[in-house]
Amino acid sequence: MKRFFNLSAVSVALVALLACSFARSQEPINVEPTVADGMKWFDATQWPVENKGWNDVARYFDRLPSRAEGVVTGGVWTNSRFSAGEIVRFRTNADTIKLRYKLFSADLAFPHMPATGVSGFDLYAFDDESGCWRWVACNYPRKQEGEVSWISGMERKTRDFIVYLPLYNGVDAMSIGVPEDAEFTATSPRAQKPIVYYGTSISHGGCASRPGNCFTAMLDRRLDVPVLNLGFSGSACMELPVAELMAEIDAEIYVLDALPNMFPEMVAERALPFIRKIRETRPDVPILLVEDRRLSNTWIVPGQQEFHKRNHAELKKVYDELKVDDPNLYYLSADTLLGEDLDYDATMDSSHPNDLGMWRQCNALEEVLRPILEKVRAK
């Protein structure tokens, strides 16, 4: 039986409160700056980045290890060079914060997604009064490399900051600048096990207006759990080499959300071996299977509705077969991923969520992930 997760008005209020529960105290890391023109600059490659699954990478902010090249498909490898989901942490009492960066690609924006989402660096600060992480600034990328003033005029008090890195671009270089008389401390990633989220362009971040608005980033803040973003745009098709790589990560939960890139026949052929490959290494870690969202114009294109029904049915068959002997397998229906309003204003192009759709998808996922986390931690 499919489970449907709906947020009542009370639940929505609770979600807003829980979004403020994100732990912020991390261990300090000593990083020596370079000083120029009254500013201290700290190279972000000199301390660990959060939501990065492997250290044996070709470029510091790559999402897969260098040994994956030639093993995973070309599409997966290309997308793994983008820094989606990764976080840089620091603490400062500066009133001004600047950013120096060099991006991997000169393609800063897409026709359907702004440069702030594709190539932007998204800055959040912890607000002691509200107990929440709150948005501060996102740069407006106009060129492949440069120096920008992120924010100025802040009150001089010590705050914790996080930076979400670009969703659809890679980072070759990144430095954070503060005035020479300001305090600055690089801070460590959270040490807890991550949620490993495997998915398509939607999970990758399309089409959030900025990195912090990707639903995986929202889940990260709401659940206070690192979320390792393994969204590979147009390329998540449940290939076994990806399952083997995922199983290397000691995850708290695995989420498999690849159906938007797959056909029913492909789901029937690949889903079962993919799950079993993870289970060879991680027999007891919860796995959540997610149906693909329905394209928002299916109401007027009957063939699309039939496609979704067949895709969902094939995944449900796999779930029903494995669930008999696997109590740590879970299932999320697609019916509420983008909300239940009939106008479906939650997508950009019928497929990819806009910011409203990202928020709704986060709501649906949080409602099933939170009790799984509670169950795991109660053991």
C-alpha positions in Angstrom: 0.0 0.0 0.0 1.3 3.4 -0.9 1.9 6.0 1.8 0.8 9.5 1.3 2.3 12.3 3.4 0.4 15.5 3.7 1.2 18.6 5.7 -1.7 20.2 7.6 -1.6 23.8 8.6 -0.3 22.7 12.0 2.4 20.6 10.4 3.5 23.5 8.2 3.9 25.7 11.3 5.9 22.8 12.9 8.1 22.6 9.9 8.9 26.3 10.2 9.9 25.7 13.8 11.9 22.6 13.1 13.8 24.4 10.4 15.4 26.5 13.2 16.8 23.5 15.0 20.0 23.2 12.9 23.0 22.7 15.1 25.7 25.3 14.6 28.6 24.6 17.0 31.5 23.1 15.0 35.2 22.6 15.8 37.5 25.5 14.8 40.2 24.9 12.2 43.3 27.1 11.9 43.8 28.5 8.4 46.5 31.1 7.6 45.2 34.0 5.5 46.8 36.1 2.9 46.5 39.8 3.5 46.0 42.5 0.8 44.5 46.0 0.8 43.1 45.8 4.3 41.5 42.4 3.8 42.3 38.9 5.0 41.6 36.2 2.5 41.1 32.5 3.5 41.4 29.8 0.9 38.4 27.5 1.3 40.3 24.5 0.0 42.4 24.7 3.2 39.7 23.2 5.4 37.2 20.3 4.9 34.1 20.9 2.9 30.8 19.4 4.1 28.6 17.1 2.1 31.5 15.7 0.2 31.6 12.0 0.1 35.2 11.3 -1.0 38.6 12.9 -0.6 40.3 11.2 -3.5 39.0 13.7 -6.0 40.5 15.2 -9.1 39.4 18.7 -8.1 38.8 19.7 -4.5 35.1 20.3 -4.8 34.3 17.3 -7.1 31.5 15.1 -5.9 32.8 11.7 -7.0 36.3 10.2 -6.6 38.7 10.5 -9.5 38.7 6.7 -9.8 35.1 6.9 -10.9 36.0 8.4 -14.3 35.6 5.8 -17.0 33.7 3.6 -14.5 30.5 5.6 -14.3 28.8 6.9 -17.4 30.0 10.1 -19.1 26.9 11.9 -18.0 27.4 11.0 -14.3 31.0 11.9 -14.4 30.4 15.3 -16.0 27.7 16.2 -13.5 29.9 15.0 -10.6 32.3 17.8 -11.4 29.6 20.3 -10.2 29.6 21.2 -6.5 25.8 20.7 -5.8 25.0 20.4 -2.1 28.5 21.1 -0.8 28.8 23.5 2.2 31.7 25.6 3.4 31.5 26.7 7.1 33.1 29.5 9.0 32.7 31.9 11.9 33.4 35.7 11.9 32.6 39.0 13.6 33.2 40.9 10.3 30.8 43.6 9.2 31.8 42.9 5.5 32.4 39.6 3.8 33.8 39.3 0.3 34.2 36.4 -2.1 36.8 35.5 -4.6 36.0 32.6 -7.0 37.0 30.9 -10.2 34.3 28.6 -11.7 35.0 25.4 -13.7 32.7 26.4 -16.6 32.1 29.7 -18.4 28.4 28.6 -18.9 27.0 30.6 -16.0 23.3 30.2 -16.6 20.7 28.1 -18.4 17.8 29.3 -20.5 15.5 27.9 -17.8 17.6 28.5 -14.7 19.3 31.8 -13.5 23.0 32.3 -12.9 22.4 32.6 -9.2 21.3 29.0 -9.1 23.6 27.5 -11.7 26.8 29.3 -10.6 26.0 31.3 -7.4 27.5 31.0 -3.9 24.7 31.3 -1.4 25.5 32.7 2.1 23.5 31.9 5.3 24.1 33.0 8.9 22.8 31.6 12.2 20.5 34.0 13.9 20.9 33.6 17.7 17.6 35.4 18.4 15.4 33.2 16.3 17.6 30.1 16.6 17.5 29.7 12.8 19.8 29.7 9.8 18.8 32.7 7.7 19.7 33.8 4.2 22.2 36.6 3.9 23.3 37.0 0.3 23.9 35.3 -3.0 26.4 36.7 -5.6 25.2 37.5 -9.1 27.7 35.6 -11.4 28.5 37.7 -14.5 31.9 36.1 -15.3 33.8 32.9 -14.7 36.0 34.4 -12.0 36.1 37.5 -10.0 35.9 39.2 -6.6 32.6 40.5 -5.2 31.3 42.0 -2.0 28.8 39.5 -0.6 27.5 41.6 2.2 28.5 44.8 4.1 27.1 46.9 6.9 26.5 44.0 9.3 26.6 44.5 13.0 30.0 43.5 14.4 29.1 40.4 16.3 30.4 36.8 16.0 28.2 34.6 13.9 28.3 31.2 12.2 28.0 31.2 8.5 27.5 28.5 5.8 28.0 28.8 2.1 26.1 26.6 -0.4 28.3 26.1 -3.5 27.0 26.3 -7.1 24.5 23.7 -8.2 25.4 23.4 -11.9 29.0 24.6 -12.0 32.2 23.5 -10.5 34.5 25.5 -8.3 38.2 25.7 -9.2 39.1 28.3 -6.5 37.2 30.0 -3.7 38.4 32.4 -1.0 36.5 34.3 1.7 37.6 37.8 2.6 37.0 39.8 5.8 38.5 43.1 7.0 42.0 42.8 8.5 40.8 43.7 12.0 38.0 41.1 12.0 38.1 37.7 13.6 37.7 34.7 11.3 37.7 30.9 12.1 37.2 28.1 9.6 34.9 25.5 11.1 34.6 21.8 10.6 31.8 19.8 8.9 29.3 18.0 11.1 30.6 14.6 12.0 27.3 12.7 11.8 26.3 10.2 9.1 24.7 11.8 6.0 21.5 11.2 4.1 22.8 10.1 0.7 20.4 11.4 -1.9 20.7 9.8 -5.4 18.6 11.4 -8.1 18.2 13.4 -11.3 18.4 17.0 -12.4 15.7 17.8 -9.8 17.8 16.5 -6.9 20.8 18.1 -8.6 19.1 21.5 -8.1 17.1 22.3 -11.2 15.6 24.8 -11.2 16.2 26.5 -7.8 16.9 30.2 -8.0 19.9 29.8 -5.7 21.7 26.9 -4.1 20.1 27.2 -0.7 16.7 26.8 -2.3 17.4 23.3 -3.6 15.2 20.9 -1.6 18.2 18.8 -0.5 19.7 22.0 1.1 16.3 22.7 2.8 16.3 19.2 4.2 19.8 19.6 5.4 18.8 22.7 7.4 15.5 21.3 8.6 16.6 17.9 9.7 20.1 19.0 11.0 21.6 16.1 8.9 24.2 16.4 6.3 22.6 15.6 2.9 25.1 14.3 0.3 23.7 15.4 -3.0 24.3 12.7 -5.7 21.9 14.3 -8.2 23.2 13.7 -11.8 21.2 15.7 -14.3 19.8 13.5 -17.0 22.1 10.7 -16.0 20.6 8.9 -12.9 19.6 5.5 -14.4 20.5 3.1 -11.6 23.8 1.8 -13.0 25.5 -0.7 -10.7 28.9 1.3 -10.5 26.9 4.2 -8.9 25.4 1.8 -6.4 28.8 0.5 -5.5 30.1 4.0 -4.9 27.1 4.9 -2.8 27.6 1.9 -0.6 31.1 3.2 0.3 29.4 6.0 2.2 28.4 5.1 5.8 25.0 6.7 5.4 22.2 7.2 7.9 19.6 6.8 5.1 19.8 6.2 1.3 17.2 7.9 -0.9 16.8 6.6 -4.4 15.0 9.1 -6.6 16.0 8.2 -10.2 12.7 7.5 -11.9 12.5 10.9 -13.7 15.4 9.7 -15.9 14.1 6.2 -16.4 11.5 4.3 -18.5 9.3 1.5 -17.0 11.3 -1.2 -18.7 14.5 0.3 -17.3 13.0 0.4 -13.8 12.0 -3.2 -14.1 15.5 -4.2 -15.2 17.7 -2.1 -12.9 15.9 -1.2 -9.7 16.2 -4.6 -8.0 19.9 -5.2 -8.8 20.7 -1.6 -7.8 19.1 -2.0 -4.4 20.7 -5.4 -3.8 24.1 -4.0 -4.7 23.8 -1.4 -1.9 22.5 -4.1 0.4 25.6 -6.3 -0.1 27.6 -3.7 1.9 24.9 -1.9 3.9 22.3 -4.6 4.8 20.5 -2.6 7.5 20.7 1.1 6.4 17.2 2.4 5.6 16.5 2.9 1.9 13.7 5.2 0.8 12.3 4.7 -2.7 10.8 7.8 -4.3 8.4 7.7 -7.2 9.0 10.3 -9.9 6.9 13.4 -9.7 4.1 13.7 -12.3 4.8 16.2 -15.0 2.5 19.1 -14.1 0.7 19.2 -17.5 -0.3 15.5 -17.4 -3.9 16.6 -16.9 -4.0 17.6 -20.5 -1.6 15.0 -22.0 -3.1 11.5 -21.3 0.0 9.6 -22.5 2.2 11.2 -19.8 -0.3 10.1 -17.2 0.0 6.5 -18.4 3.8 6.7 -18.5 3.9 7.8 -14.8 1.5 5.0 -13.8 3.7 2.4 -15.5 6.9 3.8 -14.0 5.4 3.9 -10.5 4.0 0.4 -10.9 7.4 -1.1 -11.7 9.0 0.6 -8.7 6.2 -0.6 -6.5 6.7 -4.2 -7.7 10.3 -4.0 -6.6 9.4 -2.5 -3.3 6.7 -5.2 -2.6 9.1 -8.0 -3.5 12.0 -6.7 -1.3 9.9 -5.4 1.6 8.9 -9.0 2.6 12.4 -9.6 4.0 13.7 -6.0 4.3 12.1 -4.0 7.2 14.4 -1.0 6.4 12.9 -0.4 3.0 10.5 2.6 2.6 8.4 4.0 -0.2 7.2 7.6 -1.0 4.4 8.2 -3.5 4.8 11.0 -6.0 1.3 12.3 -5.6 2.1 15.1 -3.2 5.7 15.8 -4.1 4.7 19.0 -5.9 1.6 19.7 -3.9 -2.1 19.0 -4.5 -3.3 22.2 -6.1 -4.7 21.6 -9.6 -2.9 24.5 -11.2 0.5 23.1 -10.4 2.3 26.4 -10.2 5.3 24.6 -8.6 7.3 23.9 -11.7 9.3 25.9 -14.2 8.7 23.7 -17.2 6.3 21.0 -16.1 9.2 18.9 -14.9 11.7 20.9 -12.8 10.5 22.5 -9.6 10.7 26.2 -9.1 11.4 27.5 -5.6 7.8 26.7 -4.5 8.1 23.2 -5.9 11.4 22.7 -4.1 9.7 23.8 -0.8 6.8 21.4 -1.4 9.1 18.5 -2.3 11.1 19.2 0.9 7.9 19.1 2.9 6.9 15.7 1.5 10.3 14.2 2.0 10.7 15.6 5.5 7.5 14.0 6.6 8.7 10.5 5.8 12.4 11.0 6.5 12.0 12.5 10.0 10.3 9.3 11.5 12.9 7.1 9.8 15.7 9.1 11.5 13.9 8.9 14.8 13.6 5.1 14.4 17.3 4.7 13.5 18.5 6.8 16.4 16.2 5.0 18.9 18.1 1.7 18.3 
